[in-house]
């Protein structure tokens, strides 16, 4: 189990063989973790990048003068283009567990966690039962699982998110996968959470057609 195993499976090829290697993969035509098609997806490092698209679109995408053209070129002009910081770890920070794993369908689980399915990690006030924060897992493939965290507005700044992310990362590693984490380049708060949870900034990026 390694990040290379995950990216090779998720994108269709890894490591990159050039600055921007456009490759065709049938995975870009099939539903992803959320049941929706993700028709263009890439990961870049300081040494190069792989952009995965449906096989029939490789030639046109490789000839594009701007990645912003890709949504239209792969048949999803109504969607935007995203770029994010891509992080991963095999050594989460040794922070105290602060949440409990419950089914996504359990009573009281916030609606935003429902689409993740399986079990989600939630922090709840033991006295009031109020939901404080949670983590869902995007199970992209057997080798890589992406974490998504949200803290209720009034509960931010207490370190809940970083502890939950580290706790969830340990669970993913126990399951034999590599935990990954993505955030917008401008999201300073999310970057701080990732760094504190043990997800270093390796100057890697993720990019592709945005989710609808």
Secondary structure, 3 states (H helix, E strand, C coil): CCHHHHHHHHHCCCCCCCCEEEEECHHHHCECCCCCECCEEEEEECCEEEEEECHHHHHHHHCCCCHHHHHHHCCCCCCCEEEEEEEEECCCCCCCCCCEEEECCCCCCCHHHHCCCCEEEEEECCCCCCEEEEEEEEEEECCEEEEEEEECHHHCCCCHHHHHHHHHHHHHHHCCCEEEEEEECCCHHHHHHHHHCCCCCCCCEEEEECCC
